Amino acid sequence: MKEELINALMDKLDTRDKRYMFLKITFKEILPNINIEGSPKETSLRIYEEFKKQCMLGSLIACMNSYLDCNLHLHLDH
C-alpha cells in the first residue's frame, strides 16, 4: 500500500500548485505541517509520513480515490 500511495501522490500531485490545492481543499488543518516544496518524490514521502503520523492514511486514500480518480486500497494490518 505504501508504494502504491506514494506513486499515486507523485503522479497526481506532481507540482507544488497541485499539492497545495489538493491539501488546502481536503485537509487544510494538515497543510501547515507539510513542506510541499521539492520534488514530487520527496514531497510525496513527506505527505505520506504526516498522514501516517496523524493516523489518517485511510482519509487520504479516500480523498485521492474520490477527487483524483485513483483506485487505491487500504490494507489493514491485523
C-alpha positions as CSV (number, residue, x, y, z in Angstrom):
1,M,0.0,0.0,0.0
2,K,2.8,2.5,0.9
3,E,4.4,2.3,-2.5
4,E,1.1,2.5,-4.4
5,L,0.1,5.5,-2.4
6,I,3.4,7.3,-2.8
7,N,3.4,6.6,-6.6
8,A,-0.2,7.9,-6.9
9,L,0.8,11.1,-4.9
10,M,3.8,11.6,-7.2
11,D,1.7,11.1,-10.4
12,K,-1.4,13.0,-9.5
13,L,0.2,15.8,-7.4
14,D,3.3,16.4,-9.5
15,T,3.6,20.1,-9.0
16,R,3.6,22.4,-5.9
17,D,0.4,24.0,-7.0
18,K,-1.5,20.7,-7.3
19,R,-0.2,19.6,-3.9
20,Y,-1.2,22.9,-2.4
21,M,-4.7,23.0,-3.8
22,F,-5.5,19.3,-3.0
23,L,-4.3,19.6,0.6
24,K,-5.9,23.1,1.0
25,I,-9.3,21.8,-0.2
26,T,-9.3,18.4,1.6
27,F,-7.1,18.7,4.6
28,K,-6.4,22.4,5.4
29,E,-5.6,21.7,9.0
30,I,-2.7,19.4,8.0
31,L,-1.3,21.6,5.2
32,P,0.8,23.8,7.6
33,N,2.6,20.6,8.9
34,I,3.9,19.5,5.5
35,N,6.6,21.1,3.4
36,I,5.2,20.9,-0.1
37,E,8.3,22.3,-1.8
38,G,10.7,20.0,-3.6
39,S,10.5,17.1,-6.0
40,P,7.3,15.0,-6.3
41,K,9.0,12.1,-4.7
42,E,10.4,14.0,-1.7
43,T,7.0,15.7,-1.1
44,S,5.0,12.5,-1.6
45,L,7.1,10.9,1.2
46,R,6.5,13.8,3.5
47,I,2.8,13.8,2.8
48,Y,2.7,10.0,3.5
49,E,4.6,10.3,6.7
50,E,2.5,13.1,8.0
51,F,-0.8,11.3,7.3
52,K,0.6,8.1,8.9
53,K,1.6,10.1,12.0
54,Q,-1.9,11.6,12.2
55,C,-3.4,8.1,11.7
56,M,-5.2,9.5,8.6
57,L,-4.0,7.3,5.7
58,G,-7.5,6.0,5.2
59,S,-8.8,9.5,4.8
60,L,-6.0,10.4,2.4
61,I,-6.7,7.3,0.3
62,A,-10.5,8.0,0.2
63,C,-10.0,11.6,-0.9
64,M,-7.5,10.6,-3.6
65,N,-9.9,8.0,-4.9
66,S,-12.8,10.4,-4.9
67,Y,-11.1,13.6,-6.1
68,L,-8.2,12.4,-8.2
69,D,-9.8,9.3,-9.7
70,C,-7.3,6.8,-8.1
71,N,-8.0,3.2,-7.4
72,L,-6.1,2.8,-4.1
73,H,-7.0,0.3,-1.4
74,L,-6.4,0.5,2.3
75,H,-4.8,-2.7,3.7
76,L,-5.2,-3.0,7.4
77,D,-2.7,-4.9,9.5
78,H,-4.4,-7.4,11.8
